[in-house]
Amino acid sequence: MATPEPNALTPGNGALDPDGAFMEQALARMQEAQPANIDLLARLWFHLRPHANQPVAVAHARLDTLAALLARHPAYAAALRDHLAALFSAKKSIRLLTEAGLLPYRSFASELKRRIGYKLLPPEHDPSHLRDWLDTLITPRDHEWICESDPAVWQQLCERLQVRALFRRDPPGVLTNAISSLAHRIAAGGLDPELLRIDPVLEEYDSPFLALHHEVDSWLRDQVGDTRQIDVLFEQCEAALERVNRRKNEVGTSIELTLQSNRLMQQMRRMRTLIRLIDDSTRPHPDAEPVAESPYAPLVRLFIELIEASAERYRISSLIRDTGGRLARQISLFASQTGEHYVADSRAALNKLFWSASGAGIVIAAMALFKSRLVDLHLAPLQEAFLVSLNYALGFVLIYLLHLTIATKQPAMTASLFAHTLAEVRSHQAQQKLIAEFADKVWRSQAAAIFGNMLFALATAALIALALAATGQATIGTDKAAELLAEIDPGRSAALFYAAVAGVGLFLSGIVSGYYDNKTIYQRIPERLANLTRPPRLLGARSWQRIVDYLREHLGGVMGNLFFGFYLGLTSAFGYLSGLPLDIRHIAFSAANLGYAWQAYDWQLPMSVVLVSIAGVFLIGMVNLTVSFSLAFYLALRATRTSAQGSGKLLWRGLAAILKAPFHWTRTQAKSKDAP
């Protein structure tokens, strides 16, 4: 008996799978439904998406099946098109077209609060709005399989359904009203005071944003002529925003300014897409490949954008990513400018860095002693935490004011410098060469700074302890010395984990420095300080002006060191008060504590204990450096818009090169000695 021919073929097996049969049933019911039943669209979508534990490839196969069904049965395509038309007629779609996938008009803080609230208590959806209806239909899994699907299949579906004709016979004003709404918003956004302050040219001459609004409004009224003039104005508006972004390097930025410039760019891209759905004469989407593309390509891109927007509408991570990316880039850029001072590329620079770190080691030895004496006072926990934090903070600020160097603060700065340099290089070979050169410089610089910090912190602590012993005073007792030795022994304590906690603080201090450097120029803090009247009277005009000039260049550094000091003190206090395993270990303080503990035992420590302690100090330093460098390097790469996967690969290559650098340097030195 002959097998009946299937109604549609599933690619690869020649027959419909169960979900393909269900899709055909849904299409057949659409053909029979009069008037159109929107619920059938949701049913069709349900049979199209992959179910639980199914790979996304299943949905791709079903999409091919749907395309085959529509190709074999034009009546199915007509029925599906009628249901889509009914959907646009029954639902309000202006908000979907003008807001979905675009940054909101709320401030960052209010939008963040709103999304956190929606995580705790989901919002109520209005079924009369197409955007809310889509939110109830789309799941995060839908976004995954749609983004991984072949755009050509979606373009083929649009062609089968004649979707462009659907938009051109849409309810009067849906697309035109969306375009008009976007034009008004772009004109208002282009006159935002923050933008005008950054780029006064926008106010002095005719604003391209206003001109774009007038041209679009005229085109919508007349519906005649091409859109070449609109394209020209789009380019002028984009050039203005690029000019604003370049000016941020000179005058800083803020979350509000970042939101506004990103939102304007998104709105212009959305309006360009909507105009092209109506008029073929517009230029291709700026993100399109420079080749002839399907007339349905902009529509497919818009569809994918709307699906992604629906999946991420209430996600906190997407808000932080979209808003914080440019701000992080600016902050890490300021950190990278500071990083230039932490890389030594000559013997003279290495000597200077070593002695600078040596001076910091002397100060740190004194800070370690003060901290020990403060703890011996047995104050209330909060009082002790504040005084210990103040000791750290003032000590670090003193080191900064004296232009001394803390070795472990280098990576947070040099990593940002390296990432911004590396992001500008595209070829793998050039990147590898740059990584090798940078790793060599960083290793030498780090080695000089680490040995300077460690040797002089240890030696200064020993000299202070000997001086106090000569006067009959004990620096610390043997019980305290045993405790200090245990703290730097990785085998007897969580020293390496605590070193990682300190590494996070080193990374954050670099962020704080970059943030305040940006804030200083963006909010014109030096100019505002110079306008104060009372400080010049108290200190004298010239003295106050010197202070203002110093803060202009160094406010970020001062605030970063203050933050790091309070981080070290308060982290330990929080761990003690909460019972959580939180403490800090820093290479320079560990070296100083080793010096005090060694003298407390009258230099009679077993050699095994000395060697284990020295090894522990080195390991603490390595963890300090690795954690702070990795975090700063990864953030700086992400801020340069490098993908997460690409950032991870570059991070591993950078760390591997730095770890190999000592051996490479040793071989180089040996060859130079053997040379005649």
C-alpha positions in Angstrom: 0.0 0.0 0.0 1.4 3.4 -1.0 2.4 5.7 1.8 0.5 9.1 1.5 2.6 12.1 0.8 3.2 14.3 3.8 1.8 17.8 3.7 5.2 19.3 4.5 8.7 17.9 4.7 10.9 18.3 7.7 14.5 18.8 6.4 16.5 15.7 6.7 13.9 13.0 7.4 11.1 13.7 4.9 8.2 13.6 7.4 6.6 15.9 9.9 7.5 15.4 13.6 4.7 15.7 16.1 5.3 19.4 16.7 5.3 20.0 12.9 1.9 18.3 12.7 0.7 20.5 15.6 1.9 23.6 13.7 0.1 22.5 10.6 -3.1 22.0 12.7 -2.7 25.5 14.1 -2.2 27.0 10.6 -5.3 25.0 9.4 -7.3 26.4 12.2 -6.1 29.9 11.4 -7.4 29.4 7.9 -10.8 28.5 9.2 -11.0 31.1 12.0 -13.2 34.1 11.1 -12.5 36.6 12.5 -8.9 36.0 13.3 -8.1 34.4 16.7 -4.9 35.8 18.3 -4.7 32.9 20.7 -3.8 30.7 17.7 -0.6 32.7 17.2 0.4 31.9 20.8 -0.3 28.2 20.2 1.8 28.2 17.0 4.6 29.9 18.9 4.4 27.2 21.6 4.9 24.4 19.1 7.8 26.3 17.4 9.9 26.8 20.5 12.1 24.1 22.1 10.6 22.4 25.1 12.3 21.6 28.3 15.7 19.8 28.0 15.5 20.1 24.2 18.5 21.7 22.3 17.9 24.9 20.4 18.6 23.0 17.2 15.1 21.5 17.6 13.5 24.9 17.3 15.7 25.6 14.2 14.4 22.4 12.6 10.8 23.4 13.4 11.4 26.9 11.9 12.5 25.2 8.7 9.4 23.0 8.9 7.2 26.1 9.2 8.9 27.7 6.2 8.2 24.5 4.2 4.6 24.5 5.2 4.1 28.1 4.1 5.8 27.4 0.8 3.6 24.4 0.0 0.4 26.1 1.2 -0.1 29.7 0.2 -3.4 29.6 2.0 -1.6 29.0 5.3 0.6 32.0 4.6 -2.4 34.2 3.9 -4.1 33.0 7.1 -1.0 33.6 9.2 -0.6 37.1 7.7 -4.3 37.9 8.5 -3.7 36.9 12.1 -0.6 39.1 12.4 -2.6 42.0 11.0 -5.3 41.3 13.5 -2.7 41.3 16.3 -1.5 44.8 15.3 -5.1 46.0 15.0 -6.1 44.7 18.4 -3.0 45.7 20.4 -1.4 49.1 21.0 2.1 48.8 19.5 3.5 52.4 19.8 5.3 51.6 23.1 6.8 48.4 21.6 8.3 50.2 18.7 9.5 53.3 20.5 10.6 51.9 23.9 11.4 48.1 23.7 15.2 47.6 23.6 15.9 51.3 24.2 17.2 52.8 27.5 14.5 54.2 29.7 14.0 57.9 30.6 14.3 57.2 34.3 17.5 57.9 36.1 19.8 55.0 36.7 19.0 54.8 40.4 15.2 54.9 39.9 15.4 52.3 37.1 17.6 50.0 39.2 15.2 50.3 42.1 12.3 49.6 39.8 13.8 46.4 38.4 14.8 45.2 41.9 11.2 45.7 43.0 9.9 43.8 39.9 12.2 40.9 40.9 10.5 40.7 44.2 7.0 41.4 43.0 6.5 41.0 39.2 4.5 43.8 37.5 1.0 43.5 36.2 0.8 43.2 32.4 -1.7 45.2 30.3 -3.0 42.8 27.6 -4.1 45.7 25.4 -0.5 46.6 24.8 1.5 44.6 22.3 4.7 45.0 24.4 3.1 43.5 27.5 1.5 40.7 25.4 4.9 39.9 24.0 6.4 39.8 27.4 3.9 37.1 28.6 4.7 35.1 25.4 8.5 35.3 25.2 10.8 33.4 27.6 14.6 33.7 28.0 15.0 30.5 26.1 13.2 32.0 23.1 15.8 34.7 23.0 18.5 32.1 22.9 17.3 30.0 20.0 16.1 33.0 17.9 19.5 34.7 18.2 21.3 31.5 17.2 18.9 30.8 14.2 19.8 31.7 10.6 18.5 35.2 9.7 18.0 34.0 6.1 15.2 31.6 7.3 13.4 34.5 9.0 13.8 36.6 5.9 12.3 33.7 3.9 9.3 33.6 6.2 8.8 37.3 5.9 8.9 37.0 2.2 6.3 34.2 2.2 4.0 36.3 4.5 4.6 39.5 2.5 5.1 41.3 5.8 6.1 44.6 4.1 2.7 44.8 2.6 1.3 44.0 6.0 3.1 47.1 7.5 2.0 49.3 4.7 -1.6 48.4 5.3 -1.2 48.6 9.0 -3.8 50.5 11.1 -3.5 54.1 10.1 -0.6 55.8 11.9 1.0 52.9 13.8 4.4 53.1 12.1 4.1 56.8 11.2 3.2 57.7 14.8 6.1 55.6 16.1 8.5 57.5 13.8 7.0 60.8 14.7 7.3 60.0 18.4 10.9 59.0 18.1 11.7 62.2 16.1 10.2 64.4 18.9 12.2 62.5 21.5 15.4 62.8 19.6 14.9 66.5 19.1 14.3 67.0 22.9 17.3 64.7 23.8 19.6 66.6 21.5 18.9 69.8 23.5 19.7 68.1 26.8 21.7 70.5 29.1 24.3 67.8 29.7 25.0 67.4 26.0 25.1 71.2 25.4 27.6 71.6 28.3 29.9 69.1 26.8 29.5 70.3 23.2 28.3 74.0 23.1 28.4 73.8 19.2 25.0 72.1 19.4 23.6 75.3 20.8 25.6 77.9 18.9 24.5 76.6 15.5 21.4 74.8 14.1 21.0 71.6 16.0 21.1 68.5 13.7 18.6 66.9 16.1 16.1 69.6 15.6 16.7 69.6 11.8 16.1 65.8 11.8 12.8 66.3 13.5 11.6 68.9 11.0 12.7 66.8 8.0 11.0 63.7 9.3 7.9 65.6 10.1 7.8 67.0 6.6 8.4 63.6 5.1 5.6 62.0 7.1 3.1 64.7 6.1 3.9 64.7 2.4 4.7 61.0 1.9 6.6 61.9 -1.3 10.2 62.1 -2.2 13.1 59.9 -1.0 14.8 60.1 2.4 18.3 61.1 1.3 18.2 64.3 3.3 17.1 62.3 6.4 20.1 60.1 5.9 22.4 63.1 5.8 20.9 64.4 9.0 21.2 61.0 10.7 24.9 61.1 9.9 25.2 64.7 11.3 23.5 63.6 14.5 25.8 60.6 14.9 28.8 62.8 14.2 27.6 65.1 17.0 27.3 62.2 19.5 30.8 60.9 18.5 32.1 64.4 19.1 30.5 64.4 22.6 32.0 60.9 23.3 35.5 62.2 22.3 35.1 65.3 24.6 34.4 62.9 27.5 38.1 62.1 27.5 38.8 65.7 28.4 35.8 66.7 30.5 34.7 63.4 32.1 31.3 61.8 32.1 28.5 60.7 34.3 25.8 58.0 34.4 23.2 60.6 33.2 25.3 61.7 30.3 26.1 58.1 29.4 22.4 57.3 29.5 21.4 60.2 27.3 24.0 59.7 24.6 23.4 55.9 24.4 19.6 56.5 24.3 19.9 59.0 21.5 22.0 56.6 19.4 19.5 53.8 20.0 16.5 55.9 19.1 18.1 57.1 15.9 18.9 53.5 14.9 15.3 52.4 15.7 13.8 55.3 13.7 16.1 54.5 10.7 14.8 50.9 10.7 11.2 52.0 11.0 11.6 54.5 8.1 13.1 51.8 6.0 10.1 49.5 6.6 8.0 52.2 4.8 10.5 53.5 2.2 13.0 51.4 0.3 15.2 54.4 -0.6 16.8 54.7 2.8 20.3 53.5 3.2 20.9 50.1 4.8 21.1 49.8 8.6 24.5 51.1 9.8 25.3 47.6 11.3 24.6 45.8 8.0 27.3 44.3 5.9 28.4 46.4 2.9 26.7 44.1 0.4 23.3 43.9 -1.1 20.9 42.6 1.5 17.3 41.3 1.6 14.6 44.0 1.9 13.5 42.1 4.9 16.8 42.2 6.7 16.0 45.3 8.7 12.7 43.8 9.7 14.4 40.6 10.9 17.0 42.7 12.9 14.1 44.6 14.5 12.3 41.4 15.4 15.4 40.0 17.1 16.0 43.3 18.9 12.4 43.2 20.2 12.7 39.6 21.3 15.9 40.4 23.1 14.3 43.4 24.7 11.4 41.4 26.0 13.7 38.8 27.5 15.8 41.5 29.2 13.2 44.1 30.1 13.4 43.6 33.8 17.0 42.2 34.1 19.3 44.2 36.4 22.4 42.9 34.7 21.3 44.3 31.3 20.8 47.7 32.8 24.2 47.7 34.4 25.8 46.4 31.2 24.1 49.0 28.9 24.6 51.9 31.3 27.8 51.1 33.0 29.9 50.0 30.0 30.8 53.5 28.8 31.2 54.8 32.3 33.5 51.9 33.2 35.4 52.6 30.0 36.0 56.2 31.0 36.9 55.4 34.6 39.3 52.6 33.5 40.8 55.1 30.9 41.7 57.5 33.8 43.2 54.5 35.7 45.2 53.6 32.6 46.7 57.1 32.5 47.8 56.6 36.1 49.2 53.2 35.1 51.8 54.8 32.9 53.7 55.9 36.0 53.9 52.3 37.3 55.8 50.7 34.3 59.6 51.0 34.3 61.3 50.4 30.9 64.9 51.3 31.7 67.5 50.5 34.4 67.2 54.0 35.8 63.5 53.7 36.0 63.8 50.4 37.8 66.2 51.8 40.3 63.9 54.7 40.9 60.9 52.4 41.4 62.9 50.2 43.8 63.9 53.1 46.1 60.4 54.5 45.9 59.0 51.1 47.0 61.7 51.0 49.7 60.4 54.3 51.2 56.9 52.9 51.2 58.2 49.8 53.0 59.6 52.0 55.8 56.2 53.7 56.3 54.3 50.4 56.2 56.5 49.0 59.0 55.5 52.0 61.1 51.8 51.5 60.2 52.0 47.8 61.2 53.4 48.8 64.6 50.7 51.4 65.1 48.0 48.9 64.2 49.5 46.4 66.7 49.5 49.1 69.5 45.9 50.1 68.7 44.8 46.5 69.0 46.6 46.2 72.3 44.3 49.0 73.7 41.4 46.6 73.7 38.9 49.3 72.7 35.3 48.6 71.7 35.1 46.8 68.4 33.7 49.8 66.4 36.2 52.2 67.9 39.1 49.8 67.2 37.9 49.3 63.6 37.7 53.0 63.0 41.1 53.8 64.4 42.8 50.8 62.6 41.1 51.9 59.3 42.3 55.5 59.9 45.8 54.3 60.5 45.8 52.4 57.2 44.1 55.3 55.3 46.4 58.1 56.6 49.5 55.9 56.0 48.5 55.1 52.4 47.8 58.8 51.8 51.2 59.7 53.3 52.9 57.2 51.0 51.0 58.8 48.0 51.8 62.3 49.0 55.5 61.4 49.3 55.4 59.9 45.8 56.3 56.4 47.2 55.1 53.2 45.7 53.1 50.3 47.0 53.9 47.3 44.8 50.5 45.7 44.9 48.7 48.9 43.8 50.5 48.7 40.4 48.5 45.9 38.8 45.1 47.7 39.1 46.7 50.6 37.2 49.0 48.8 34.7 46.2 46.3 33.8 44.0 49.2 32.6 46.8 50.7 30.6 47.6 47.3 29.0 43.9 46.5 28.2 43.3 49.8 26.4 46.5 49.3 24.4 45.8 45.7 23.6 42.2 46.5 22.5 43.6 48.6 19.7 45.5 45.7 18.3 43.5 43.2 16.2 46.0 40.6 14.8 46.8 37.6 17.0 50.5 37.9 16.2 50.7 41.6 17.1 48.7 40.9 20.3 51.1 38.1 21.3 54.1 40.4 20.8 52.5 43.2 22.8 51.6 40.7 25.6 55.2 39.4 25.8 56.7 42.9 25.8 54.2 44.1 28.5 54.7 41.0 30.6 58.4 41.5 30.6 58.1 45.2 31.7 55.4 44.4 34.3 57.5 41.6 35.8 60.6 43.7 36.1 58.6 46.6 37.6 56.7 44.3 40.0 59.9 42.6 41.1 61.6 45.9 41.8 58.6 47.2 43.8 57.9 44.0 45.6 61.5 43.6 46.8 61.7 47.2 47.8 58.5 47.0 49.8 59.3 43.6 51.3 63.0 44.0 52.2 62.6 47.5 53.7 59.4 46.6 55.6 61.1 43.6 57.1 64.3 45.5 57.8 62.6 48.6 59.3 60.4 46.4 61.5 63.5 44.6 62.8 65.3 47.9 63.5 62.3 49.4 65.2 62.0 46.3 67.4 65.7 46.4 68.2 65.5 50.1 69.1 62.5 49.5 71.4 64.2 46.5 73.0 67.3 48.6 73.7 65.1 51.0 75.7 63.6 48.1 77.6 60.3 48.0 75.8 58.9 44.9 74.1 57.4 45.5 70.7 55.2 42.4 70.9 55.1 39.4 73.1 55.9 35.8 72.1 52.2 34.9 72.1 51.4 37.7 69.7 54.5 36.8 67.6 53.3 33.2 67.3 49.9 34.5 66.2 51.5 36.7 63.5 53.6 33.8 62.2 50.5 31.6 62.0 48.7 34.3 60.0 51.3 34.3 57.2 51.6 30.5 57.1 49.4 29.2 54.3 49.4 25.8 55.9 48.0 27.0 59.3 45.6 29.7 58.2 43.5 30.9 55.3 46.3 33.4 54.4 45.9 33.0 50.6 42.2 33.5 50.7 42.6 36.6 52.8 45.3 37.8 50.4 42.7 37.4 47.6 40.3 39.6 49.7 43.0 42.2 49.9 43.5 41.9 46.1 39.8 42.8 45.6 40.4 45.9 47.6 43.4 46.8 45.5 41.3 46.5 42.4 38.5 48.6 43.9 40.9 51.3 45.0 41.9 51.7 41.3 38.3 52.0 40.4 37.7 54.6 43.1 40.8 56.6 41.9 39.5 56.5 38.3 36.0 57.5 39.4 37.2 60.6 41.3 39.6 61.6 38.5 36.6 61.5 36.2 34.4 63.3 38.8 37.1 66.0 39.3 37.0 67.2 35.7 33.3 66.5 35.0 32.0 68.4 37.9 34.8 71.0 37.7 35.6 70.5 41.3 38.9 72.5 41.3 37.2 75.6 39.7 34.4 75.4 42.3 37.0 75.1 45.1 38.8 78.1 43.7 35.6 80.1 44.0 35.3 79.6 47.7 35.9 82.7 49.8 36.5 81.5 53.4 39.5 79.0 52.8 41.7 81.7 51.1 41.1 84.0 54.0 42.2 81.4 56.5 45.1 79.8 54.6 46.1 82.7 52.2 45.2 82.9 48.6 48.5 81.4 47.3 48.4 78.5 49.7 44.8 77.7 48.8 45.5 77.9 45.1 48.4 75.4 45.5 46.0 73.0 47.3 43.4 73.4 44.5 46.0 72.8 41.9 47.2 69.7 43.7 43.7 68.3 44.0 43.2 68.9 40.3 45.8 66.3 39.6 45.7 64.1 42.6 42.2 63.9 44.1 41.6 60.5 42.5 44.8 59.1 44.0 44.1 60.5 47.5 40.5 59.1 47.5 41.7 55.7 46.2 44.2 55.4 49.0 41.7 56.5 51.6 39.3 53.9 50.3 41.9 51.2 50.4 42.9 52.0 54.0 39.3 51.9 55.2 38.7 48.7 53.2 41.5 46.9 54.9 40.4 48.0 58.4 36.7 47.5 58.0 36.9 44.2 56.2 38.7 42.6 59.2 36.2 44.2 61.6 33.2 43.0 59.6 34.6 39.5 59.6 35.1 39.6 63.4 31.7 41.1 64.1 29.7 38.9 61.7 31.6 35.7 62.3 32.4 35.3 58.6 35.8 34.2 57.5 36.9 37.6 56.3 40.3 39.2 56.9 43.1 40.7 54.8 46.7 39.7 54.1 49.0 42.1 52.3 52.6 41.3 51.3 54.2 44.5 52.8 52.4 44.2 56.2 53.1 40.5 56.3 56.8 41.2 55.8 56.8 43.8 58.6 54.9 41.4 60.9 57.5 38.7 60.2 60.2 41.2 61.3 58.5 42.0 64.5 57.7 38.3 65.3 61.3 37.2 64.5 62.8 39.8 66.9 60.2 38.8 69.6 61.8 35.4 69.6 65.2 37.0 69.9 66.1 35.8 66.4 65.9 32.2 67.6 63.3 30.9 65.2 64.0 27.6 63.5 65.2 27.9 60.0 62.2 25.9 58.7 59.8 28.4 60.3 61.7 31.3 58.7 61.7 29.7 55.3 58.0 28.9 55.5 57.2 32.4 56.7 59.2 34.0 53.8 57.5 31.7 51.3 54.1 32.6 52.8 54.9 36.3 52.4 55.8 35.7 48.7 52.7 33.7 48.1 50.5 36.4 49.7 52.1 38.9 47.4 51.5 36.7 44.4 47.8 36.3 45.2 47.5 40.1 45.9 49.0 40.8 42.5 47.1 38.1 40.5 43.7 38.9 41.9 44.0 42.7 41.5 45.5 42.4 38.0 43.0 39.9 36.8 40.0 41.9 37.9 41.3 45.2 36.6 42.5 43.7 33.3 39.1 42.0 32.7 37.1 45.1 33.5 39.2 47.3 31.3 38.9 44.8 28.4 35.1 44.6 28.9 35.0 48.4 29.0 36.7 48.5 25.6 33.7 46.4 24.3 35.8 43.2 24.0 33.5 40.2 24.4 33.4 38.2 27.6 34.9 35.2 25.9 37.6 37.3 24.2 38.4 39.1 27.5 38.8 35.7 29.3 41.2 34.4 26.6 43.3 37.6 26.7 43.4 37.5 30.5 44.7 33.9 30.5 47.3 34.8 27.9 48.4 37.9 29.9 48.7 36.0 33.1 50.6 33.1 31.5 53.0 35.6 29.9 53.7 37.3 33.2 54.3 33.9 34.9 56.7 32.9 32.2 58.5 36.3 32.2 61.0 35.5 35.0 62.3 32.5 33.1 62.4 34.4 29.8 64.3 37.2 31.6 66.8 34.7 33.2 67.5 33.1 29.8 68.0 36.5 28.2 70.5 37.5 31.0 72.4 34.3 30.6 72.7 34.8 26.8 73.9 38.4 27.3 76.6 37.2 29.7 77.8 34.5 27.3 78.0 36.9 24.4 81.6 38.2 23.6 
